[in-house]
Amino acid sequence: PASQTVNYASPASFSVAATGVPNPTYQWIKDGTNLTGATSATVNIASAALTDGGSYSVVVTTPAGSVTSSPAVLTVNPPSNTAPVFTAPIGGTNLTINVGVNLAVACTATDSDTPAQTLTYTLLTGPSGAAVGSSSGTLTWRPTVPQAGSVNNLAVVATDNGTPNLSATNLFTVAVNALSAPAMASSAYVGGQFSVSVSGQVGPDYALQATTNLVSGTWTTVVATNSPAAVPFSLTDTNAAAQPMQFYRIVTGPPLP
């Protein structure tokens, strides 16, 4: 058999030619140890690992005796290890959203190494409440009312499981629009129910609160809606008749008071 060098995960094989009467049997040996099942004139390695590297020889036997081939060395080049590369979003991307919007950004990286390596995503820098799926790379965030009017720098890191671990960082920004005050467009009291039409931004949560005393009373949420899909929308106090008089206001979230 002849010595050879192959890349990691590539196929490799050794062959020997021998004659004898009757036909000889074969037993391949690696580094002095018999290889289980390697009993033909050729030994095949479908995908070479680093542990497959070593010295190979074969014992050829007939009833008249045996002979051992000269050794052949298999050298396996280590796998390549390059850093991941982000493909999305484009570095330096600037996104703008409203308070309460459920943001989902697909942060995607590729790794050209063979065999394929596993990538793990982490959030290096980001606003409170933001998170990144460790395997999916999807960044999720729902800005709160205190985060309105802010510009937020985000840094997502993709790390491979090569030796050593290599990584890439993707930088982008998310701006949160200033929150405008909601407005009551119209109101009505019918059949013991108070309804109000509310206009404002799409994204925030809205709640209708009531109190019986503007000076020292406690505001109580009577109905709330999570991020209405369109404005204006309607909120209704179905138990308005329980009090002889009430004052109402609209509050926004998240978080709602």
C-alpha positions in Angstrom: 0.0 0.0 0.0 1.1 3.6 -0.7 1.1 6.5 1.8 -1.3 9.3 1.2 -2.6 12.6 2.5 -6.3 13.6 2.5 -8.3 16.4 3.9 -10.5 16.0 6.9 -13.9 14.3 6.0 -12.5 13.2 2.6 -12.5 9.5 1.6 -9.3 7.4 1.8 -8.4 3.8 0.8 -5.4 1.4 0.8 -5.1 -1.6 -1.5 -2.6 -4.4 -1.7 -1.9 -7.0 -4.4 -1.0 -10.5 -3.5 -1.1 -14.0 -5.0 -1.2 -17.4 -3.3 -2.6 -20.9 -3.5 -5.3 -21.1 -2.4 -6.4 -17.4 -2.5 -5.0 -15.6 0.5 -6.9 -13.9 3.3 -6.2 -10.4 4.5 -6.2 -8.6 7.8 -5.5 -4.9 7.9 -3.6 -3.4 10.9 -3.5 0.2 12.1 -0.8 1.3 14.4 -0.3 -2.4 15.5 -4.0 -3.1 16.1 -6.2 -5.3 13.9 -9.0 -3.3 12.2 -12.3 -5.0 12.8 -13.9 -6.1 9.5 -10.9 -5.0 7.3 -10.4 -8.4 5.7 -10.2 -7.8 2.0 -7.5 -6.5 -0.4 -8.8 -3.0 0.1 -9.6 -1.0 3.2 -11.9 2.0 2.7 -12.4 5.1 5.0 -15.5 6.9 3.9 -14.8 10.1 5.8 -11.4 10.5 7.3 -11.3 11.9 10.9 -8.1 13.0 12.6 -8.0 9.7 14.5 -7.9 7.8 11.2 -4.4 9.1 10.6 -1.6 6.6 11.3 0.4 3.6 9.9 -1.5 1.0 8.0 -0.2 -2.5 6.9 -1.8 -5.7 5.9 -1.1 -9.4 6.8 -1.7 -11.7 3.8 -2.1 -15.4 4.7 -2.4 -18.8 3.1 -2.1 -22.2 4.7 1.6 -22.1 3.7 2.2 -19.0 5.8 1.8 -15.2 5.9 3.6 -12.1 4.9 3.1 -8.5 6.2 3.2 -5.6 3.8 5.4 -2.6 4.4 3.5 0.2 6.2 1.7 3.0 4.5 1.0 6.3 6.4 -2.3 8.1 6.2 -2.0 11.8 7.0 -5.3 13.7 7.6 -5.2 17.4 7.2 -7.1 19.1 10.0 -10.5 20.7 9.2 -10.6 24.3 8.1 -11.7 26.9 10.6 -12.8 30.3 9.4 -15.0 32.8 11.2 -18.7 33.1 10.4 -19.9 35.8 8.1 -23.2 37.7 8.7 -25.6 37.9 5.7 -28.5 39.7 7.4 -29.3 42.2 8.3 -26.9 44.4 6.4 -24.4 45.8 8.9 -25.3 49.4 9.9 -29.0 48.9 9.2 -31.2 51.5 10.9 -34.7 50.4 11.9 -37.5 52.6 13.3 -40.5 51.3 15.2 -43.2 52.5 17.6 -43.5 51.7 21.3 -45.2 48.3 21.7 -44.4 46.9 18.3 -43.1 43.3 18.4 -39.8 43.6 16.6 -38.3 40.4 15.0 -35.0 40.7 13.1 -33.6 37.6 11.5 -29.8 37.8 12.2 -28.3 35.2 9.9 -24.7 34.1 9.5 -23.0 31.5 7.4 -19.8 29.4 7.9 -17.9 28.0 5.0 -16.0 25.4 7.0 -16.2 21.7 6.1 -17.6 19.8 7.8 -20.3 22.3 8.6 -20.0 23.9 12.0 -22.8 24.8 14.5 -23.4 28.5 15.1 -24.5 30.0 18.4 -26.0 33.5 18.6 -25.7 35.9 21.5 -26.8 39.5 22.2 -23.6 41.4 23.0 -25.3 44.9 23.3 -28.9 45.8 23.3 -31.8 47.6 25.1 -33.5 46.1 28.1 -36.0 43.5 27.1 -34.3 42.5 23.8 -33.2 38.9 23.3 -31.7 36.7 20.6 -32.5 33.0 19.9 -29.3 31.1 20.5 -29.9 28.7 17.6 -32.2 30.8 15.3 -30.4 34.1 15.6 -33.8 35.9 15.6 -33.7 39.1 17.7 -36.9 40.0 19.4 -37.9 43.1 21.3 -41.0 45.0 22.3 -40.1 48.6 23.3 -41.8 50.0 26.4 -43.2 53.5 27.1 -40.0 54.6 29.0 -38.0 53.6 25.9 -39.9 55.9 23.6 -37.8 58.5 21.7 -34.6 56.4 22.1 -31.9 55.2 19.6 -30.6 51.8 20.5 -27.4 50.2 19.4 -27.5 46.4 19.0 -24.6 44.0 18.5 -25.4 40.3 17.7 -22.5 37.8 17.8 -22.4 34.5 15.9 -19.8 32.0 17.3 -18.9 28.7 15.6 -17.9 25.4 17.4 -14.5 25.1 15.7 -11.2 24.8 17.4 -10.6 27.5 18.4 -14.1 29.1 18.5 -14.3 32.0 16.0 -17.0 34.6 15.9 -18.4 37.6 13.9 -20.4 40.6 15.2 -23.2 42.4 13.4 -24.0 46.0 14.4 -27.3 47.8 13.7 -29.6 50.3 15.3 -33.2 50.5 16.3 -34.9 53.9 16.9 -38.1 54.1 18.8 -40.4 56.9 17.8 -41.5 59.4 20.4 -44.9 58.5 21.9 -47.7 60.8 21.1 -50.5 61.3 23.6 -53.7 59.4 22.8 -56.8 61.4 22.0 -60.5 60.8 22.7 -62.3 61.4 19.4 -65.8 60.9 20.6 -67.7 59.3 23.5 -71.2 58.0 24.3 -73.2 56.8 27.2 -75.9 54.3 26.2 -77.7 51.7 28.3 -75.4 52.1 31.3 -72.2 51.7 29.2 -69.7 54.4 28.5 -67.8 54.1 25.2 -65.0 56.2 23.9 -63.3 56.3 20.5 -59.5 56.5 20.9 -57.0 57.7 18.3 -53.2 57.4 18.7 -50.2 55.5 17.4 -50.4 51.8 16.3 -48.2 49.7 18.6 -48.8 50.7 22.2 -51.2 49.1 24.5 -54.2 51.2 25.7 -56.3 51.2 28.8 -59.4 53.1 29.9 -59.2 54.1 33.5 -61.8 55.5 35.8 -62.0 57.3 39.1 -64.8 58.9 41.1 -62.6 61.6 42.7 -60.1 63.6 40.6 -58.5 65.1 43.8 -57.7 62.0 45.9 -59.3 59.1 44.1 -57.6 56.0 42.7 -57.5 55.3 39.0 -58.8 51.9 38.1 -58.4 50.1 34.8 -61.8 49.1 33.5 -60.8 47.8 30.1 -57.5 47.4 28.1 -56.5 46.4 24.7 -53.1 45.1 23.6 -51.6 46.9 20.6 -54.7 47.5 18.5 -54.1 46.8 14.8 -55.7 50.1 13.6 -56.8 53.4 15.0 -59.2 54.8 15.9 -60.6 52.1 18.1 -63.2 51.9 20.8 -63.0 51.2 24.6 -66.1 50.5 26.6 -66.8 50.6 30.4 -69.7 48.1 30.5 -70.3 48.8 34.2 -70.4 52.6 34.0 -73.9 52.7 35.6 -72.5 51.3 38.9 -71.3 54.8 39.9 -73.3 58.1 39.9 -70.4 59.9 38.4 -66.9 58.9 37.1 -64.0 60.6 35.4 -62.1 58.7 32.6 -58.6 58.8 31.1 -56.6 56.9 28.5 -53.2 55.5 29.5 -50.6 53.8 27.3 -48.2 50.9 27.7 -46.3 48.6 27.9 -46.3 48.4 30.7 -49.8 49.5 31.5 -50.3 50.9 35.0 
